[in-house]
Structures are given as C-alpha cells and as structure tokens.
Amino acid sequence: MKIFLPFAPYLTGWCLLLLTSSLYSISLLNGGLQLVLFLLVVCIPTWRTGRMSYVDIGWPWGLVLIGILTYLFSDGDSLRSALVSMAYIFAGARMGLGALKMWKLGYLKKEFPRYEYQKIRWKKAGKTNVRLAMQVEALVQGLANASFLAIPAFIIASNPNPEFSLLEIIGLLVWISAFVMESVADAQKLKFLKDKRKAGEKNQVCNVGLWRFTRHPNYFAEWMVWNGLVIAAIPSWIALYERESLLIWGLLAVGLLFTSRFMYTTLVYYTGAVPAEHYSVLKRPAYKDYQASTNIFFPGKPKHKKD
C-alpha cells in the first residue's frame, strides 16, 4: 500500500477545497475534469508506451483548464477573475504548446531524463512494479492540479471587491517579472546551444546571462511565478474569513503555503534541478566546476576558485 501514499497530501488538499462553502462547486468540477484529462492524455499513453513524459502535456493543459474554469464559474470581481484566469491560461498554454511541438517532432518517443531518473529512484527504493508506479505518479500530477495548484486561482477569483490591494499589485508584478525572467533564461540557453552547435562544440555548460547566477534560472523563475500568485491571493483569502469557518479558513492559508512548498520541491528535487544535474554531470565534463561556482537554485554571486 506504500505505493499509494503519494496521493495523500493531494487528496487532502482537494478535500479541503470540497469542504469550503465558497469554492466547492468549481473545485468539484475542476477535480473531475483534471482526472479525465490525465486519464486520456497521460495515463493511457503512459500505460501503452511505458513512458511518463506525457505528464509534460497533461500538466500544463491542466493549468489552462484551471484558468478557463476560473473565468467561467468564479463569482468574484470580473476583472480580478479575468486576470488570474489569463495568468493560468498564458503560462499553461506556453508550456503546453511547447510540449505538443515536442510530441509532434517525435521527442516523446524517448523518455525524458527527469522521468528516467524517477525510475532510478524507484529501483533504489525497491519498487518493482514500474507500470503501476508510473500510473500513480501520473495521477498525483492530476491531483496536484485539482488541489494545491488550483487554490490560488480559486481564492483570488472568489473576491467580489472591485478594488485591488497593494499585495495584489505586488503579486502581479512578481508574476510578470518572474515570467519574463523564465522566458529570458530559456532564450539565453537556446542561443547558447545554437552558437555551440554552429561552432562544432558539444556538451558545453551554459553559464551565460542569468545562468551565471544560478544553475537553474528557469526553475527559480517558475517558482517565483507561483509565489506571485500566492502573494496576490492573500487579500482574497482574508476576505473569505466571513464566509468560511475558522478551521477551513486557516487550512486554506496552509494550502496556499503548501502551493509554494510543493512547487519548490518539484522544481528542485522531483522533476527539476536534481534529476537534470544527474545527467549533466555524466554528459558534460565541466559541469562539476559549474556546480562548485554557481548556486543550484537561488541566484547569487558566482564563486571563484581559491588558488
């Protein structure tokens, strides 16, 4: 039964949403549709091919689904609902369209390294039923979309106040800045790889631009995108005080904090930095020097070797 333990926190988060009086209906609809989406787009292809990379299609389009449902079914201020819906749709569609392009070009015919690394983890943990483990992992991603990743959107869009607070403006600015940072980091890496291919240099370490200050500026920026949403949700969470019981209201705050924690853990340990670096060290001889001089996640001044 241990293989099913990963469901627990996300089922708890979804149940929390279903116990609210304000967010019950939209949370029930979102949860059901997320499970259908992941069944069709992730679980069935994963079962047929033995590859988990289809999560990269299901997860971002699940964010788009959250944005659409937020816009159509929220009962808060229309402008606030539209803005948070656009944030989810824009971010999800950007990644989702990229994933579909990779699928069309045939990249999903081979398992992505981050999911191969998960299989290494399972082997070390003694998990032998890999096909079942992949289904569990896929459904966990779907439940994350049904629970904690939906909490900021649903809370923000529940606020009927037409006036925007300072925290909401700060959250929006953080979101925009982080989204720009992520896009710039991706563009810098693509240009670096393109230049190195033209020069005939293989397996080089990208340490230019934002990549000088953190080994994963794109992952850090993605985390800050979610932190921007969490910050923007605080005033709307406060407004729920009069509409929810004290217990549920307090647990929603915990849920918002867990959204940030979940994305940090995912982007650093689960499918982000750690799996990527496992293969980078094997593939790129100079990567260990890069690790010694540059922070893994949080941006900082590059360290210089001591003589």
N, C-alpha and C positions, 0 to 999 in steps of 0.2 A: 504493500500500500504506500510505501515511501515515494514511489514514482509520482503519486498524485498530490503530494504535499505542496508543490509549486502553485497549485490552484488556490490554496487557502487565502493568501492576502488579497487576491484579486476578486475572489468570490465575496470576501468580507467587504471590500470596497464597493462592489456592485450592490450588495445587500444594504449597505449604508444608504446609498442613493435611493433604493427602493423603499426605505423606511421614512424618507422625508415626505412631507405633505406637498412641498413646492416643486420637487424635481422627480417625483415618482413616475409620472406618465412618460416623459421624454426619456428617462433612464431605462424604463422597461422596453420601450421601442428601440432605443439605441442598442441595448444589450442583445435583443433578439436579432436585429439586423446585422450586428457585428459577428455574431456566431454563424449566421447564414453566409455572410461574406467570406469568413475564414474557412468555412467548410468547403465552399465551392472553389475559392481562389488559392487556398493554401493546403488544407488537409487532404483533399482528394489528389491534387497534383503531387504532393509530398509522398503519399502512400503509393502512387503509381510509379514514381521515378526514384524514390529513395533519397531525394534531395530536399533540404529545408529552405533553400534560397527563395522559394516562393513567398516566404514571410515578407521579403522586401517589396513585394507587390501588395499584399494584403494589408500590411500595417499602415502605409501612407494613405491608401484609399479609404481605410477605416477612419483616418483623421478627416478626410474630405466628407465622409458620411456624417461625422460629428458636426462639422460646420454646417452642412445642409440641414440637418435636423434642428440645430440650434436656431437657424434663421427661420425655419418654417413653423416651429412649435413652441418657441420660448414666449413667455408672457411679459417680459420686461420691456424697457425702453427700446424702441425700434432701432435707433441709431447705434446704441451700445450693442445690441444683439447682432446687428449687421457687421459691426467692426470685428467682434470676436469670431463671427462666422467666417468672415473674409480671411482672418489670420489663420484659421484652421484649414480652410479650403486652399489658400495660396501655398502654405507650407506643405500640405499633404500632396497637392497636385504637382508641385515641383519635384518632389521625390518620387511620386507615383509615376509620372510621365517618364522620368529617367529610368525607373525600373522596367516599365513596359518597353522602352527602347532597347535596354539590355536583353530583355526576353526575345524581342524581335530579331536582334543580331546574333542570338544563339548563346549568350553568355550564361544563361541559366541551365545549359546542358552540362555544366560542371558546377559542383557545389562551391559556393563562396567560402573563402578561407575561414571566416568567423564561425561558420556553421560546421566546418570540418573540425575546428578547434573544440567546439562543443562536444563532438563525438569523442575526442581525446579525453575530455573531462569525464564523460560517461564511462569510458573504459577504465579510467583510474578509480572511479567510484564503484566499479563492479557492476554497472548496468549492462546487461547483455541483450535485452530486447530493444534494439535501437529503433525499430519501426514504431513501436509503441511510444518510446521516449520522444521521437520526433513529433508525433501527434499531440502529445502532452505539451511540448514546447510551443507548437503552433497555436493551440487553444489558449495557452497562457497569454500569448500576444493579443489574441482576440479579446480575452477578458480584461487585459490592461486597457484596451480601447473602450471597453464597456464600463470601466470603473474609474481609475485614478486619472487617466489621460482625458477623460470627459469632464471631470469635476470642475476645472477652472472655467470651461466654456459654459456649462450649465448654470454655475453660480453667477457668473458675470451677466448672463442673459436673463437672469431672474429679477434683476434690479429695475424697478419701474421709475426710478429717479431720473429725470431728463438732464440733470446737471452732473458734470463729470468732476470727480475729485482730483486732488493733486497726485494721490497714489495711482490712480488710473492713468493719468498722463505720464507719470514716471514709468509705469509698467509698459505702456505703449512705446515709449522712447527706447526702453531696454529691448523690447521685442524687435523694433526696427533696426536698432544698432547691431544686435546680435545676428539678425537675418542678413544684413549687409556684410558683416564680418564672415559669416559662413560662406556666402557667395564669393567674396573676395579670396578666401582661403582656397576654395575649390578651383577658382580661376587661376590662382598662382601655381597650384600644383599641376594643373593641366598644362599650363605654359611651360613649366619646368620640365615635365616629362616629354613634351613635344620637342623642346630645344635639345634635350639629351638624345632623343631618338635621331634627330637630324645630324647631330654630331657623332653618332655611332657609339655613344656611351650607354652601357646597360647597367641596371641595378644600382643607380645612383641614389643618394639620400637627398630628399628635398629639404633644404634648410634655408630657403629664401623667403623674404617677406614676413608674413605672420608666422611661418614655420620656423623662424629663428627664435621665437619666444616661447613656443610650446610645440611639442611633437604632434599635437592633435588640435590645431586651432578650430577645425571644422566641428569636432565633437564638443569642444568647450563652448563654441558659439551656439550649437544646437541646445546645449544645456541651459544657456542663458536665455534662449528663446522661450523655454518653458518657465524659467524663473520670472521673466517678464509677465507671462500670463498669470502666474501665481500672485505676483505683486498687484496686478490690475484687479484680481479677484477679491482682494481684502475688503474694500469698501462694500462690495455687494454681499460678501459673507457677513459683515457686520449688520447689514440691512436685513438679513434673514433671522436675526435674533428674535424679533417679534413674531415670526411666522413658524418657527420650529421649536421643539422642546430644547431645553438647555443641554441635555445629553447629546442629541443629534447635532445641534449647533456646534458644540465643542468637538465632536468627532469629525465634522466637516472640515474644521481647521486642521485636524490631524491628517485628514485626507489630502488637503492642499499641500501640506509639508511633505507628505509621502510622495506626491507627484514629483517634486523636485528631487527627493532622495532616489526614487525609482529611476528617473532619467539619468542621474549621476552614476548610479550603479551599473545601469545598462551601457552607458557610453564609455565607461572606464573599464569595467570588468567583464560584462556579459558578452556583448557583441561588438564592443568598441576597441579601445586602445590596447588592452592586454592581448586579445586574440590577434589583432593586426601586428603587434610587435613580435609575437612568437614567430611569425613567418618572415617578418622584415629582417630579424637577426640572422635567420638561416639564409636569406636571399641576398642581403646587402652587407658586404664585409665591413663597411664603415659605419654601420648602424649603432654598434656598441659605443663608438665615440660620440655619436649624436645623442645617445641616451645619457652619457656622462655629462654632456654640456647643456642639455636642454630639458626643461620640465616636461613631465609626461602630459599634464592636463592644464593646470593653471598657468597662464602666461607669466613669464618672469625674465629677468636679465640673463642672457646666456652665460654659462660658467666657463672660465678659461682654465686649461690645464696648468697645473703648477709645474714649474721647472724642477 
